[in-house]
Amino acid sequence: MGMLTDQSVATPKNDQTALHRYEAQGTVFVPEGMPLTLVIDGRDNPETLEIPSIFEKIDGKEFCELLLKGAPLGAQERGLSAEDSVAQILRTAAHWSNLQSVILRNLPENKAAIDVLNNLKHFRKLELTDPQVDPAELARQPFIGRLEELSLRNLFVDDVVRSLSGSSNLRSLILAETSVSPAALEELRRCPHLVYLQLEENKVDDRLLRAVAQLTTVRHVYIKDASLSPSQIGILTQCPWFELIALDKSSAASASNLPDRRIRIIQDDSWSTWFYHL
C-alpha cells in the first residue's frame, strides 16, 4: 500500500543523507523502537488514497509520521469527495498513539481535514505543500500553538505567521513561495525558542532581510532561491546571534569576498534538516 521509511538526515560531519526503505508488502521486519514514517504516494498508489478505510487496518502504535502526497484524488468509496477522503484518512490517523508529524503534499484539504489535526495528542510537526485551505482558517486552529516545526509552501501565510507570535513551542519555520511580509515576520520576535528560519522566495528585498535580522532567537537562517547582493548579505552578517547563514548557490558570487565564516553556500536540499542535529 505504500512505503515504510526510516530516514537519518544529513549532518555537517558526513554531508550525506541515508534513506532506508522497506517495501510495505507482506510481513516487514524493522528494528524495535525505530521511529517510522508511513509514506503514501498517490501517483504510484492512487487506490490507497481513494479508499480511506484501508487506513483502519494499520496498527496505531507503528508510525510517528504520516506523509501523503499525490495527484488530485478521485475517491471511490461511499461516494466520498477527494477532500472528504483526505479528511477521513486523517480522522483515522488521529487515533494513532505515536503520531507526531503530518506531511500533506499536493492534496485537497477541506476544513474538516484541518480541524481533525487538533485531535492528535502528540502533534509537533506539520508540512503543507500547495494546500487548498483558507489561510485564515489555518491561522485560527488551536494546534498552531502546539507545533514545534511548521513548513508551508504556496500559501499566503501572513495570518498564520501572526498566529504563531508568542508560541513557546515553535523551533523551526520554513516558508516557501508564500510572499510573507516583513511585518508578519517581525511578529516572530515573540517566539522564544525559534532557532531555525528558512525562506524560499524569488524576491527578497532589504525590508524582508531587516525583519529577519530582528529575530534574535534564530541561530540558523537559510535564504533560498534568492540572489542576494553583498550589501543584503551584510544585513545578516551584522547579527552576531546567527551561528550559521546559509545561502542559495545563486548568492555564491556575492558571498565570495565576504570573510564571515558563518556563511555557507548550499548546493542541495538536505541542509534544512541539519539544525536538529548540530
PLY file of the C-alpha trace (Angstrom):
ply
format ascii 1.0
element vertex 278
property float x
property float y
property float z
element edge 277
property int vertex1
property int vertex2
end_header
0.00 0.00 0.00
2.93 2.31 0.39
6.39 2.56 1.88
7.84 2.29 5.36
10.64 4.78 5.79
13.41 5.25 8.31
15.45 8.33 7.47
18.65 9.64 9.01
19.32 13.17 7.86
22.45 14.91 6.66
24.80 16.48 9.18
27.74 18.86 8.70
30.07 15.98 9.57
29.03 13.41 6.99
27.29 15.66 4.44
25.21 12.68 3.37
21.60 11.60 3.66
20.91 7.96 4.41
17.47 6.68 3.48
16.34 3.13 4.19
13.10 1.91 2.64
11.13 -1.19 3.33
8.51 -2.20 0.80
5.19 -2.43 2.63
4.15 -5.79 1.27
3.60 -8.89 3.34
5.50 -9.01 6.63
8.09 -6.30 7.18
10.67 -6.58 9.97
12.33 -3.41 11.26
14.46 -2.78 14.36
12.42 -2.47 17.55
11.78 1.09 18.68
12.69 2.64 15.33
10.58 5.73 14.53
8.79 5.06 11.26
7.21 7.20 8.58
4.34 5.85 6.53
4.67 7.26 3.01
1.71 7.02 0.63
2.30 8.41 -2.87
-0.95 8.79 -4.76
0.93 8.95 -8.04
2.15 5.38 -7.56
-0.68 4.01 -5.42
-3.81 6.09 -6.10
-6.17 3.39 -4.81
-4.71 3.67 -1.32
-5.72 7.31 -1.02
-9.06 6.75 -2.69
-10.17 4.05 -0.23
-9.60 5.59 3.22
-10.93 2.54 5.09
-7.61 0.82 4.31
-6.01 3.00 6.98
-8.26 1.47 9.65
-6.27 -1.75 9.28
-2.99 -0.10 10.34
-1.65 -0.67 13.85
-1.96 2.70 15.58
1.28 2.21 17.51
3.55 1.80 14.48
4.06 5.24 12.97
5.26 8.58 14.29
4.94 10.36 10.92
2.43 10.23 8.07
3.30 11.55 4.61
0.56 11.72 2.00
1.25 13.04 -1.47
-0.01 12.70 -4.98
-2.15 13.89 -7.83
-5.77 15.05 -7.33
-7.91 12.25 -5.94
-10.98 10.65 -7.39
-12.37 8.99 -4.27
-14.05 5.66 -4.93
-15.51 4.77 -1.55
-19.05 5.55 -0.35
-19.31 8.48 -2.74
-16.65 10.48 -0.86
-15.22 13.57 -2.49
-11.45 13.88 -2.77
-11.44 16.36 0.12
-13.57 14.06 2.29
-11.28 11.12 1.53
-8.26 13.04 2.84
-10.25 14.11 5.90
-11.26 10.50 6.60
-7.66 9.30 6.38
-6.56 11.97 8.86
-9.52 11.20 11.12
-8.30 7.60 11.34
-4.66 8.62 11.80
-5.63 10.96 14.64
-6.15 7.84 16.77
-2.61 6.59 16.22
-0.98 6.86 19.63
2.53 7.82 18.46
1.75 10.10 15.53
3.68 13.37 15.88
4.12 14.61 12.31
1.80 15.08 9.32
3.04 15.97 5.83
0.50 16.70 3.09
1.74 17.46 -0.41
-0.42 18.36 -3.39
-3.63 17.10 -1.82
-7.02 18.76 -1.39
-7.75 19.58 2.25
-11.07 20.92 3.48
-11.87 22.44 6.86
-12.75 19.02 8.28
-9.27 17.71 7.40
-7.58 20.63 9.13
-9.89 20.50 12.15
-9.13 16.86 12.83
-5.43 17.63 13.34
-6.40 19.10 16.72
-7.12 15.54 17.88
-3.51 14.39 17.57
-2.21 14.03 21.13
1.49 14.41 20.29
1.26 16.72 17.28
4.50 18.67 16.82
5.23 18.93 13.08
3.13 19.98 10.08
4.12 20.40 6.43
1.65 21.62 3.81
2.59 21.92 0.14
0.12 23.54 -2.26
-2.68 23.32 0.31
-6.22 24.07 -0.75
-7.15 25.60 2.57
-8.13 29.09 3.68
-5.06 30.63 5.37
-7.27 32.47 7.84
-8.90 29.16 8.83
-5.49 27.56 9.32
-4.37 30.50 11.45
-7.36 30.02 13.78
-6.58 26.37 14.54
-5.69 25.69 18.19
-2.98 23.21 17.20
-0.88 26.01 15.64
0.46 26.96 19.04
1.50 23.36 19.76
3.72 22.95 16.70
7.49 22.79 17.02
8.07 22.58 13.26
5.96 24.18 10.52
6.60 24.18 6.78
4.27 25.92 4.32
4.60 26.16 0.55
2.48 28.10 -1.95
0.18 29.70 0.59
-0.30 33.32 1.62
0.91 32.99 5.19
0.74 36.35 6.93
-2.27 35.37 9.07
-0.64 32.08 10.01
2.70 33.70 10.90
0.95 36.27 13.08
-0.91 33.46 14.86
2.48 31.95 15.77
3.51 35.09 17.62
4.21 34.25 21.24
4.40 30.49 20.66
6.73 28.92 23.20
6.89 25.68 21.19
7.92 26.81 17.72
11.52 25.89 16.88
11.57 25.67 13.09
9.72 27.60 10.39
10.06 27.03 6.64
8.19 29.37 4.28
8.39 28.71 0.54
6.74 30.84 -2.13
4.48 32.46 0.44
5.09 36.19 -0.17
5.42 36.66 3.58
5.55 40.31 4.58
8.23 41.95 6.77
5.53 43.00 9.26
4.40 39.39 9.71
7.97 38.13 10.17
8.59 40.73 12.86
5.82 39.12 14.92
8.10 36.10 15.37
10.26 38.11 17.76
7.91 36.86 20.47
8.74 33.18 19.81
11.42 32.48 22.45
12.58 29.11 21.07
12.57 29.75 17.32
16.06 28.70 16.23
15.66 27.89 12.54
14.17 30.03 9.77
14.14 29.12 6.07
12.77 31.44 3.40
12.38 30.27 -0.18
11.38 33.34 -2.17
12.47 34.55 -5.60
12.27 38.17 -4.48
13.85 39.09 -1.15
14.29 42.81 -0.54
16.10 44.73 2.18
12.92 45.21 4.25
12.38 41.47 4.47
16.02 40.84 5.44
15.85 43.53 8.12
12.80 41.77 9.54
14.79 38.52 9.63
17.62 40.36 11.36
15.29 41.28 14.21
14.76 37.63 15.17
17.36 37.38 17.89
16.45 33.83 18.95
17.22 32.42 15.49
20.55 30.63 15.24
20.40 29.18 11.72
18.92 31.11 8.82
18.63 29.86 5.24
17.70 32.19 2.38
16.96 30.01 -0.63
16.07 30.72 -4.27
17.06 34.39 -3.96
20.19 36.01 -5.38
21.37 38.38 -2.65
23.75 41.29 -3.16
26.81 41.76 -0.90
25.01 44.55 0.98
21.99 42.34 1.56
24.17 39.55 2.90
25.73 42.20 5.12
22.36 42.77 6.80
22.54 39.17 8.01
26.22 39.11 8.93
25.68 42.10 11.23
23.65 39.82 13.51
26.04 38.14 15.98
23.33 35.72 17.17
23.25 33.96 13.80
25.56 30.96 14.12
25.07 29.84 10.55
23.95 31.85 7.50
23.00 29.52 4.65
22.59 30.94 1.18
21.48 29.58 -2.16
24.20 28.97 -4.73
22.80 31.92 -6.70
24.27 34.12 -3.95
27.69 32.47 -4.14
29.32 35.25 -6.19
28.11 37.95 -3.79
29.37 36.00 -0.79
32.73 35.01 -2.28
34.60 38.07 -0.99
32.95 38.16 2.43
35.23 36.79 5.17
32.44 35.74 7.55
32.92 32.05 8.37
29.27 31.61 9.28
28.27 31.83 5.62
27.63 28.52 3.90
26.63 28.09 0.27
24.14 25.22 -0.06
24.27 23.03 -3.14
21.36 20.67 -2.37
18.17 20.37 -0.32
19.45 18.23 2.56
20.65 21.12 4.72
17.23 22.17 6.01
17.16 19.24 8.45
20.60 19.78 9.98
19.62 22.20 12.69
18.14 19.49 14.89
21.37 17.51 14.71
24.03 20.15 15.36
0 1
1 2
2 3
3 4
4 5
5 6
6 7
7 8
8 9
9 10
10 11
11 12
12 13
13 14
14 15
15 16
16 17
17 18
18 19
19 20
20 21
21 22
22 23
23 24
24 25
25 26
26 27
27 28
28 29
29 30
30 31
31 32
32 33
33 34
34 35
35 36
36 37
37 38
38 39
39 40
40 41
41 42
42 43
43 44
44 45
45 46
46 47
47 48
48 49
49 50
50 51
51 52
52 53
53 54
54 55
55 56
56 57
57 58
58 59
59 60
60 61
61 62
62 63
63 64
64 65
65 66
66 67
67 68
68 69
69 70
70 71
71 72
72 73
73 74
74 75
75 76
76 77
77 78
78 79
79 80
80 81
81 82
82 83
83 84
84 85
85 86
86 87
87 88
88 89
89 90
90 91
91 92
92 93
93 94
94 95
95 96
96 97
97 98
98 99
99 100
100 101
101 102
102 103
103 104
104 105
105 106
106 107
107 108
108 109
109 110
110 111
111 112
112 113
113 114
114 115
115 116
116 117
117 118
118 119
119 120
120 121
121 122
122 123
123 124
124 125
125 126
126 127
127 128
128 129
129 130
130 131
131 132
132 133
133 134
134 135
135 136
136 137
137 138
138 139
139 140
140 141
141 142
142 143
143 144
144 145
145 146
146 147
147 148
148 149
149 150
150 151
151 152
152 153
153 154
154 155
155 156
156 157
157 158
158 159
159 160
160 161
161 162
162 163
163 164
164 165
165 166
166 167
167 168
168 169
169 170
170 171
171 172
172 173
173 174
174 175
175 176
176 177
177 178
178 179
179 180
180 181
181 182
182 183
183 184
184 185
185 186
186 187
187 188
188 189
189 190
190 191
191 192
192 193
193 194
194 195
195 196
196 197
197 198
198 199
199 200
200 201
201 202
202 203
203 204
204 205
205 206
206 207
207 208
208 209
209 210
210 211
211 212
212 213
213 214
214 215
215 216
216 217
217 218
218 219
219 220
220 221
221 222
222 223
223 224
224 225
225 226
226 227
227 228
228 229
229 230
230 231
231 232
232 233
233 234
234 235
235 236
236 237
237 238
238 239
239 240
240 241
241 242
242 243
243 244
244 245
245 246
246 247
247 248
248 249
249 250
250 251
251 252
252 253
253 254
254 255
255 256
256 257
257 258
258 259
259 260
260 261
261 262
262 263
263 264
264 265
265 266
266 267
267 268
268 269
269 270
270 271
271 272
272 273
273 274
274 275
275 276
276 277
